[in-house]
Amino acid sequence: MNIIDLNPADGIGASAWMVEMADHRILLDAGINPKLEGLAAMPMYDRVKDLEVDAIALTHCHHDHVGSLPVAMRYFPAAHVLMTELSYFLVERILHNSVNVMKRQREELGIREYPLFSHRELDEIAHIFQGYRYNKEIEWASPALGHPKRPSPTLEFYDAGHTLGSAGTMLRSDHETLFYSGDVCFQDQTILRGARFGDVQADVLILETTRGERATPEGMTRQTELDRLKKDLQEVLKNNGSVLIPTFALGRTQEILAMLALMTREGSLRQQPIFIGGMGRVFTEIYDLQAHRTHRNHSNMQLHEALNLTVLDYKQMQNMKLRGGRLFVLTAGMMNENTAAHELALRMAGQEEHAIFFVGYADPSTPAGRLRAAKEGEPFLFSASGGELTRKCRMEEYDLTAHANREELLDFVGTVSPKTVILGHGDPGAKAWFAEQIQATYPKVTVVCPKPGESTVA
């Protein structure tokens, strides 16, 4: 078995792994680095451009795992594209939205190579996409696809609990097995239940390491963080301040909306409009429509019925009065320029009655990251267009991650009992923690931290 890490960054970036097994090849994920722009954000497809690839399998529809899929299909035109049936309902919307964003960035930032693919190209390849149920074993290089003399390895998706449609991926041949964790969450979230990886065992494990540098504080649980967020929301709204919760459109938005729906149901939050972004509304409707297919809590909860969801228009936001306890769940987690979240933060940051609550990761180099690092009352550079701000508003952070804690992943290695663990999707310090702990806890396991473009033979 040969595995090549095509992520060009030595950290969280454009997830893409080329796997050769039993004389067949499959690309696991086709992401794009959300921290970079243009061609620099792409996986290292040139490293494998001359290889014959049978299939591309996607773990989930976040951009760092799916954002370069149309480009990958140019490199590997004979590959068919596999994903879970829930991801199938999301992937085209994700990628079409990416085209719109890239077109806007070409105009605003002068990135000449954008868009990396077009709406028309996406429409022309979408018929190749195939969605499958969890725990259905399928051949990914079948005789019908041109290999009558070579038996195909199989693929099986396991529910990863990270976001709608997310999956860990099992590859099996006659003589070897590989499991790719993708992004995984073992704990129940408000809507989604935790990963169902219980019976997974494999010779090789490709493991995410996102939270390798973050220990779980004693006594802190997801419920304690939710309780703190609820209490803080009530305090700000009671005093007629407004609250901005910047989120990502897929996953975190729906989890926060579910929390608000439960608060409304129990009477701890008054009925009021919840202002959201357009893409957040689209994915929320898909969460509702696909509730019957999803391993989730509150299976009968329809978010668009339980809440008064109002899509916030950019111009509407500029003229809106903020007094009166308004609640914004806006889909721009990094608060990038020319988004409603960015403009709303500009208005709210200098007013002490308002609050900005962070419920997920924000890269330190983004406006959201700089705001999170800012001390109250001290000037800081928010963004190029926004200039310098002095934060007076209330700001809080809540650990509501959709990634497994490092202790859970370390236990998972023992469950899988692999001969080799390949570490990915984490910063160098996170990988170093896992390498040390796995070697200390499971001394017979070989641990590999591949560099960008490096092959691992297992």
C-alpha positions in Angstrom: 0.0 0.0 0.0 1.3 3.4 -0.9 -0.1 6.7 0.5 0.9 10.2 -0.7 -0.1 13.3 1.3 -1.0 16.0 -1.3 -1.6 18.8 1.2 1.0 21.4 0.3 1.0 22.8 3.9 2.6 21.3 6.9 -0.6 21.8 8.9 -4.4 22.0 8.4 -4.9 22.9 4.7 -6.0 21.3 1.5 -6.9 17.7 2.5 -6.1 15.2 -0.2 -4.5 11.7 0.0 -3.6 9.5 -2.9 -3.9 5.8 -2.0 -2.6 2.9 -4.1 -4.1 -0.5 -3.0 -4.1 -3.8 -4.9 -3.0 -2.1 -8.2 -5.8 0.5 -8.0 -5.7 4.1 -6.9 -8.2 6.3 -5.1 -8.0 10.0 -4.1 -9.4 10.6 -0.6 -10.7 14.2 -0.4 -10.0 17.1 -2.7 -9.8 20.1 -0.5 -8.6 23.6 -0.8 -6.6 25.6 1.8 -9.0 28.3 3.3 -6.0 30.3 4.5 -4.4 30.8 1.1 -5.6 32.2 -2.2 -5.5 31.2 -5.8 -3.4 28.3 -7.1 -1.3 28.3 -3.8 -4.4 26.9 -2.0 -4.5 23.8 -4.2 -3.4 20.2 -3.3 -0.2 19.0 -5.0 -2.0 17.4 -8.0 1.0 17.9 -10.2 2.8 15.4 -8.0 0.4 12.7 -9.2 -0.8 14.0 -12.5 0.4 11.0 -14.5 -1.3 8.4 -12.4 -4.4 6.5 -13.4 -7.0 7.1 -10.7 -10.1 5.0 -10.4 -12.1 7.0 -7.9 -12.3 10.1 -5.7 -14.0 9.6 -2.3 -15.1 12.6 -0.2 -15.4 12.5 3.6 -17.6 15.7 3.9 -18.4 19.0 2.3 -16.3 21.5 4.1 -14.0 23.4 1.7 -10.8 22.1 3.1 -12.0 18.6 2.0 -14.0 19.3 -1.1 -13.1 22.7 -2.5 -10.9 21.6 -5.3 -13.0 18.7 -6.6 -13.7 20.0 -10.1 -9.9 20.7 -10.5 -9.1 17.2 -9.3 -11.5 15.8 -11.9 -9.6 17.6 -14.7 -6.5 15.7 -13.6 -8.3 12.4 -13.2 -11.2 12.5 -15.8 -11.8 8.7 -15.6 -12.4 8.7 -11.8 -15.9 8.4 -10.5 -16.8 10.4 -7.4 -18.1 8.8 -4.3 -19.6 10.4 -1.2 -22.3 9.7 1.4 -25.9 10.3 0.2 -26.2 13.2 2.6 -23.1 14.9 1.2 -24.6 14.3 -2.3 -27.4 16.8 -1.3 -24.8 19.4 -0.3 -21.8 19.2 -2.6 -23.1 21.1 -5.7 -24.4 24.0 -3.5 -21.1 24.2 -1.8 -19.1 24.3 -5.0 -21.5 26.7 -6.8 -21.2 29.1 -3.9 -17.4 28.8 -4.2 -17.6 30.0 -7.8 -19.5 33.0 -6.6 -17.0 33.8 -3.9 -14.0 33.4 -6.3 -15.6 35.7 -8.8 -16.1 38.3 -6.2 -12.5 37.9 -4.9 -11.2 38.3 -8.5 -12.8 41.7 -8.7 -12.1 42.8 -5.1 -8.6 41.4 -4.6 -7.4 41.1 -8.2 -6.7 37.3 -8.0 -6.4 36.7 -11.8 -6.6 32.9 -11.7 -10.0 33.0 -10.0 -12.4 31.3 -10.5 -10.6 28.0 -10.4 -13.6 26.4 -12.0 -16.9 27.7 -13.4 -20.6 27.1 -12.8 -20.9 25.5 -16.3 -18.0 23.1 -15.6 -19.6 22.1 -12.3 -22.9 21.4 -14.0 -21.2 19.3 -16.6 -19.5 17.0 -14.1 -22.2 16.7 -11.5 -23.8 13.7 -13.1 -20.7 11.7 -12.1 -21.3 12.2 -8.4 -22.6 9.2 -6.5 -24.1 9.1 -3.0 -24.1 6.0 -0.8 -25.6 5.1 2.6 -23.4 4.6 5.6 -22.1 1.1 6.1 -22.7 -0.1 2.6 -19.6 -1.8 1.1 -19.0 -0.9 -2.5 -16.4 -1.6 -5.1 -14.5 1.5 -6.1 -12.8 0.1 -9.2 -15.2 -2.4 -10.6 -14.8 -4.5 -13.8 -17.4 -2.3 -15.4 -15.0 0.6 -15.1 -12.3 -1.0 -17.3 -10.4 -3.4 -15.1 -11.9 -6.9 -15.8 -8.8 -8.8 -14.7 -8.1 -6.9 -11.5 -10.5 -7.4 -8.6 -11.5 -4.1 -7.1 -10.9 -3.1 -3.5 -14.0 -1.9 -1.6 -15.0 1.2 0.2 -17.3 1.8 3.1 -18.4 5.0 4.7 -18.8 5.3 8.5 -20.8 8.1 10.2 -18.2 10.6 11.5 -20.6 12.8 13.5 -18.7 16.0 12.4 -21.3 17.6 10.1 -24.2 16.5 7.9 -22.9 13.7 5.7 -19.4 13.4 7.2 -17.7 10.1 7.0 -14.7 8.1 7.9 -13.7 5.9 5.0 -12.7 2.2 5.1 -10.7 0.7 2.2 -10.4 -3.0 2.0 -8.5 -5.4 -0.4 -7.8 -9.1 -0.1 -4.7 -8.5 1.9 -4.8 -5.1 3.5 -7.1 -2.4 5.0 -6.9 1.3 5.5 -9.2 3.6 7.5 -9.2 7.4 7.0 -10.8 9.2 9.9 -11.6 12.4 8.0 -12.9 15.0 10.5 -14.6 13.2 13.4 -16.6 14.0 16.5 -17.2 11.3 19.0 -19.5 13.4 21.3 -23.1 14.2 20.6 -23.7 17.7 19.4 -27.0 19.5 19.7 -28.3 18.0 16.5 -25.9 15.4 15.3 -25.0 12.4 17.3 -21.4 11.3 17.7 -19.4 9.1 15.3 -20.3 5.5 14.8 -16.8 4.0 14.4 -17.3 1.3 17.0 -16.2 -1.8 15.0 -13.5 -0.2 12.9 -10.1 -2.1 12.7 -7.5 -1.6 10.0 -3.9 -2.2 9.2 -3.3 1.5 8.4 -5.0 4.5 10.0 -4.9 8.0 8.6 -5.8 10.2 11.6 -6.9 13.8 12.0 -5.0 15.7 14.7 -6.8 19.0 14.8 -6.9 19.3 18.6 -3.5 17.8 19.4 -2.3 20.9 21.1 -5.4 21.4 23.1 -6.0 19.5 26.4 -9.5 19.2 27.7 -9.7 21.3 30.9 -10.9 19.4 33.9 -14.7 19.7 34.4 -15.3 21.3 31.0 -17.9 19.5 28.8 -19.9 20.5 25.8 -22.9 20.9 28.1 -21.1 23.3 30.5 -20.1 25.4 27.4 -23.6 25.4 26.1 -25.0 26.4 29.5 -22.5 29.3 29.7 -23.5 30.5 26.2 -27.2 30.4 27.1 -26.6 32.4 30.3 -24.5 35.0 28.5 -27.0 35.3 25.7 -29.8 36.0 28.1 -27.8 38.6 30.0 -27.0 40.6 26.9 -30.5 40.4 25.3 -32.1 41.3 28.6 -30.2 44.6 28.6 -31.3 45.3 25.0 -27.9 44.6 23.6 -27.5 42.7 20.3 -25.4 39.5 19.9 -23.4 38.5 16.9 -22.4 34.8 16.6 -20.1 34.3 13.6 -20.4 30.8 12.3 -19.7 28.6 9.3 -22.6 28.0 7.0 -22.5 24.2 7.1 -22.7 22.5 10.5 -22.0 25.1 13.2 -24.9 27.4 12.0 -27.4 24.5 12.4 -26.0 23.5 15.8 -26.4 27.0 17.1 -29.9 27.4 15.7 -30.9 24.1 17.3 -29.7 25.4 20.7 -31.7 28.6 20.1 -34.8 26.6 19.1 -34.6 24.5 22.3 -34.2 27.7 24.4 -37.3 29.2 22.7 -39.2 26.0 23.3 -38.4 26.0 27.0 -39.2 29.7 27.3 -35.7 30.9 28.2 -35.5 32.9 24.9 -38.3 35.0 23.6 -39.7 34.5 20.2 -37.9 36.9 17.9 -36.3 37.1 14.4 -33.0 35.3 14.1 -30.9 36.9 11.4 -28.8 34.5 9.4 -26.8 34.5 6.1 -28.2 33.2 2.8 -26.0 30.1 2.6 -26.8 29.3 6.3 -30.4 29.3 5.4 -29.9 27.0 2.4 -28.0 24.4 4.5 -30.5 24.7 7.3 -33.3 23.8 5.0 -31.3 20.7 3.8 -30.8 19.7 7.5 -34.5 19.9 7.9 -35.3 18.0 4.7 -32.9 15.3 5.4 -33.7 14.8 9.1 -35.2 11.4 8.4 -31.9 10.1 6.9 -29.7 11.5 9.7 -28.4 10.0 12.9 -29.4 12.9 15.1 -31.1 14.2 18.2 -34.4 16.0 18.0 -35.3 14.2 14.7 -38.7 15.9 14.6 -37.3 19.4 15.0 -37.6 21.5 11.9 -35.4 24.6 12.4 -37.2 26.8 9.9 -40.5 26.1 11.7 -39.2 26.4 15.2 -37.4 29.7 14.6 -38.3 33.0 12.8 -35.3 32.8 10.5 -34.6 36.0 8.5 -31.9 36.2 5.8 -30.0 39.4 6.5 -29.4 41.5 3.4 -26.1 43.4 3.3 -27.8 46.7 2.7 -30.4 46.0 5.3 -27.7 45.3 7.9 -26.1 48.7 7.2 -29.3 50.6 8.1 -30.5 48.4 10.9 -30.8 49.7 14.4 -28.9 47.5 16.8 -30.7 48.4 20.1 -33.5 46.1 21.2 -31.8 42.8 21.7 -31.2 41.6 18.1 -29.6 38.2 17.5 -27.4 37.5 14.5 -26.0 34.0 13.5 -24.0 35.0 10.4 -22.2 32.7 8.1 -18.7 34.2 7.9 -16.8 32.6 10.7 -13.6 34.4 9.9 -15.3 37.8 9.5 -13.6 38.3 6.1 -14.0 41.7 4.5 -17.2 42.5 2.5 -19.3 40.1 4.5 -22.2 41.1 6.8 -20.4 39.6 9.8 -17.4 41.9 9.1 -19.6 45.0 8.7 -21.7 44.2 11.8 -18.6 43.7 13.9 -17.4 47.1 12.9 -20.6 48.6 14.2 -20.8 46.5 17.4 -17.2 46.4 18.6 -17.1 50.0 20.0 -20.4 49.7 21.9 -20.2 48.1 25.3 -23.9 47.0 25.4 -23.4 44.6 22.5 -21.6 41.2 22.4 -19.7 39.0 19.9 -19.7 35.3 20.9 -17.3 33.0 19.1 -18.3 29.3 19.0 -15.6 27.9 16.6 -12.1 28.3 15.3 -10.9 31.6 13.8 -7.5 31.8 12.1 -5.3 34.4 13.9 -4.5 36.2 10.6 -8.2 36.9 9.9 -10.4 39.8 11.2 -12.1 37.4 13.5 -8.8 36.1 14.8 -7.5 39.6 15.5 -10.7 40.6 17.2 -10.5 37.5 19.5 -6.9 38.4 20.4 -7.8 42.1 21.1 -7.8 43.3 24.7 -10.8 45.4 25.8 -10.1 49.1 25.4 -6.9 48.8 23.4 -6.7 49.7 19.7 -6.0 46.9 17.2 -6.0 46.5 13.4 -9.3 44.7 12.5 -8.9 44.7 8.7 -7.6 46.7 5.7 -11.0 48.2 5.0 -12.2 48.4 8.6 -9.0 49.9 9.9 -8.2 50.2 13.6 -10.8 49.5 16.2 -11.0 49.7 20.0 -13.1 46.9 21.4 -15.6 47.9 24.0 -18.2 45.2 23.4 -18.4 42.1 25.3 -16.5 39.2 23.8 -16.6 35.5 24.8 -15.4 32.2 23.4 -17.1 28.8 23.8 -15.5 25.4 23.0 -18.3 23.9 20.9 -15.9 22.0 18.6 -17.1 19.5 16.0 -13.7 17.7 16.3 -12.8 14.9 18.6 -10.7 15.7 21.6 -7.2 14.4 21.5 -7.7 12.0 24.3 -10.6 10.4 22.4 -8.5 10.0 19.3 -5.7 8.4 21.3 -8.2 5.8 22.6 -9.5 5.3 19.1 -6.0 4.3 17.9 -6.2 1.5 20.5 -9.6 0.4 19.1 -8.4 0.3 15.5 -5.2 -1.6 16.4 -3.3 -0.5 13.3 0.2 -1.4 12.3 0.8 2.1 11.0 -0.7 5.5 11.9 -0.3 8.3 9.5 -0.9 11.7 11.0 -2.7 14.5 9.1 -5.0 17.5 9.4 -3.2 19.2 12.2 -0.5 21.7 12.9 3.0 20.5 13.5 2.7 20.8 17.3 -0.6 18.8 17.2 1.0 16.0 15.2 4.1 16.0 17.5 1.8 15.4 20.5 0.0 12.5 18.8 3.3 11.0 17.6 4.7 11.0 21.2 1.6 9.8 22.9 0.9 7.0 20.4 4.4 5.7 20.6 4.3 5.8 24.4 0.9 4.2 24.6 1.1 1.7 21.7 4.8 1.0 21.2 4.3 -1.6 18.5 2.5 1.0 16.2 4.6 2.8 13.6 3.8 6.5 13.5 4.4 8.5 10.3 4.2 12.3 9.9 4.6 12.8 6.2 5.8 16.0 4.7 3.9 17.6 1.8 4.1 15.4 -1.2 5.8 12.6 0.6 5.0 8.9 0.0 4.4 6.4 2.8 4.7 2.7 2.1 2.7 0.7 4.6 
